[in-house]
Every structure is written in structure tokens, then in C-alpha cells.
Amino acid sequence: MSNKPALLSTVPFSSFSQWDVKQFFFAKILSKYPVEELGKHLIHQTEKIQLSDEPTKEFTILGVSNKIGMFDGSTEKGSKIKQKYHVVKDNWLAYNPYRINVGSIGIKTPNLKGSYISPAYVVFSCKDTILPEYLWLMMKSDFFNKLIKDSTTGSVRQTLHFEKLAAIKAPVPNVSDQQIILDAYHAKLNEAEENIKMANDYSDGLLLSIQADVSNLKDEPPKTTEIANLIQTISFSDMNRWEVAYILKEGKLEKVYKSFKYPSYEISQLQKESLFGLSSKASLTQKDGMIPMLRMPNIVNGEIDCSQLKYLPKSSATTANEPDKWLLKKGDFLINRTNSKELVGKSAIFNLDGDYTYASYLIRYRFDTSLVLPEYVNILFMLPLVRKQIDAVSRQTAGQCNINSDEIGAIRIPVPSIPIQQEIIKKYFDAKDGANNYCAKADECKTNALINFEKEIF
């Protein structure tokens, strides 16, 4: 006779805690530490306060960022808050019972402003048998997430009330061992910070160093004691735009132009052609015959970022007479003509394999490479000597800043010989590669910190 447990067996009704078959298939916990119900180590905190009782005060209301599993805060006036809020004290934890499976768990650190959180959250503290940070890290681990899914009700929207959390069994070493585990975790994080510092040593001052190679421009602090002469006579023929901010900035650009160490060219003098992108609606899903469409979010720190691609039919990027009209070629310079004040004018060089097109908020430029290299232009568009020109001509409308093709074409840059441009490009990428290597090591350390923590306890 088989010794295997029968799949169909009688279960006493009193043993049912939820009408969900998954409760009988809990993930098996293997650990060298004692596995105990968490409820032995936790205290459910239910104190609430009516913040609107003190309408003259402002309160920072805590929330939890699902992406990083940390508290964040927003300031609200008590008079606007009609519901009671949970009190949250230092080293207490809180989670959203409907979002716990996607990492909505936070710990209130002493340096974090805010002592209240929405009543939708479950708030609890730790007894002296478990360290709050140990519990918080464990609850963020992949294996614990499996335990949560086994303990929650529902399918798409999971629900984990405090009673269910208290019934979950998990590894709980003694406090000394918990601290040793946390020390190992923080040692990896410190190693990550050291690598980030090394990366910053490579990259700090790089752009200003490159600017010093081509320009004598110095950033001057604003003169707070000098009153600008706002009321002055300006010749009508000298007016390019009826905008006070532009009029005030335009004169300052002469300093930029006079600082150049090499002959000055406008972008329009260096380009062979330019073209606005497509305004067609793109899809998140790539189907047969569709190609990626680069958009504003795909230009990050002077590079193409392919993490948020959308797609268009390749036929949308072609015409009968010009079959590759909106298809990008390696070496194409892309610039963002509409964005926030800080990001308008951001640029990148297209150097990807395969067919790609681009959206209407981008303009594509192809340069005369006998005069200027696209990578050199892209580096200069990250320097203050170009950013000052963009700031002078960009205009704000409906929360966005715009710069048109004529204004981009009028941007001036110093253009040394091709060998000097190549030296500047090499200087930039050598430093960037060094910084990227340290950043990669930092990311690896952060990942290993969590992996090692989970391996140690489960």
C-alpha cells in the first residue's frame, strides 16, 4: 500500500482559515535558525488620531514606495484631513495589506520626518526578541514573498491582515545572530558606497574639464547686490523676441561666444539635414512588421536608453519616394525639443543595430563629418556653454519648455580639428567607462547584500 498522503482526504471544518486551496501547500522553510510564528515577536499598534482636531498645524503623512519598500512623506494641513490616521513611531513598521505582495512595507527610521500614516495600513512594532531592520529586510525578500502569497486571500488583489502575518512562520535567530547578519548586510552596502565614491572620482568635473579644453567660460555666481537695469531703451530692430527673460539673457550669450578657443559654428552650418520625428501613436506591444520608436524618455544622460520602448509599423517610417525617411542611421544626433526646463535640449547619438524610428518631440540631425563628429557635438550639448544658450531661448508653455529647430540651428559651438575632437571624445569615454565599471560593482554589491541576507536565513 502506498505511503503517499492522499490528495483527497477529510479535513475538519474547524481547521479552515481561508477558502483557498493554496493554504495547504505552504512553501517549506529550511533554516538553521528557529522557525517561529511572527506573532510571538510583534505588537499590533492600533492607535489613531484625528489630525483635523488641530487645524493650525501641518503634519507629514507617511506613505510607502512600492518600488523600494521605503517610507516617503508628504506634508498636509491637519484641517484638510477628515479621517483618523494611524500613529507611527520610530522603528515601527507598516504595510499596505492589499499591496504587500509588491513590496509595500516600510520601516520608520528615527531620521524620517512624519508620525502618521493612512488607516488603510497595518502598523506594528517589534518586541525585544527581533530587530526591526532584520524583520523589514526579511519581509522584503523573495522567499518571504512566497510565504505572503501562501497566506493571503484573493487572486489579483491579495489581502494580508495582521492576524495572518502573525501566523506566518519564519526564521528568527537570537538577537545577537540577527545583528551579525545585519552587519554582513551593511558591510556589502558600505562596499557599494565605496565603489560609488570611486565612480564619482572618475566623473566629477569631467564635463567642466572638457569645457576648459574648448572654452574659457567660467561660471560666475549671481550678483545679489547689483540691481539689473530692467528699464532701458532697446532698438526695435534689435528685438528678436518680445520676452523680458530672453532680452536679459541674450546679452550674456556674448560672453559664451567670446570664450571659445576654436572657430565658432552654428549647428545649422554643420548639419547636412534635419528632420522632425513622427507624431503617430505607438504601441507598447511589438507585433510583426513593427519597429522601436525612440521618444523623450529614451534619451538619458547623453545616451539612448531602451528600457521603455514603444513600437510602430515600419511602414509608418517610410514613403514611396524615401523608403528610409524616418529610419535612424548610426551617427544620427537626436535632440529633445520639448521637456521640462532642465531636460529640454537633452541629446544622444543613435548607434544601435536594427531599424528604429523616432517621435515628434525629437529632431534628428545629420552632420558634415568632415567638419564635426556627432559624438563631439553630443558631449558639448551637456556642457554649460550650450546649456546657457538653450536656457536663453527655451520658452515655457503649459508646464513644458520648448525650443524650435531655428533656435537649435542658431546654437554656436567651438569646432577644433577632427583629431582634437577625437581626443576629447576619447577623454570623455575613458572617464565614463571607468565610472561605469565602479557603478556596476556597486550594483553587484547591493544585489549580493540582499541575496546573501536571504541565503543566510532561509
Helices and strands as residue ranges (DSSP letters): G 13-15, G 21-24, E 35-37, G 38-41, E 42-44, E 48-50, G 51-53, E 58-65, E 70-77, G 78-80, E 84-87, E 93-95, G 100-102, E 105-107, E 116-117, E 122-126, H 132-139, H 142-151, H 162-167, E 169-171, H 175-203, H 206-214, G 236-238, H 244-250, H 253-258, E 264-266, H 267-270, E 271-276, E 290-294, G 296-298, E 299-300, E 303-304, E 310-313, G 314-317, E 332-336, E 338-339, E 347-350, E 357-358, E 362-367, H 374-380, H 384-393, E 395-397, E 400-402, H 405-409, E 412-414, H 418-457
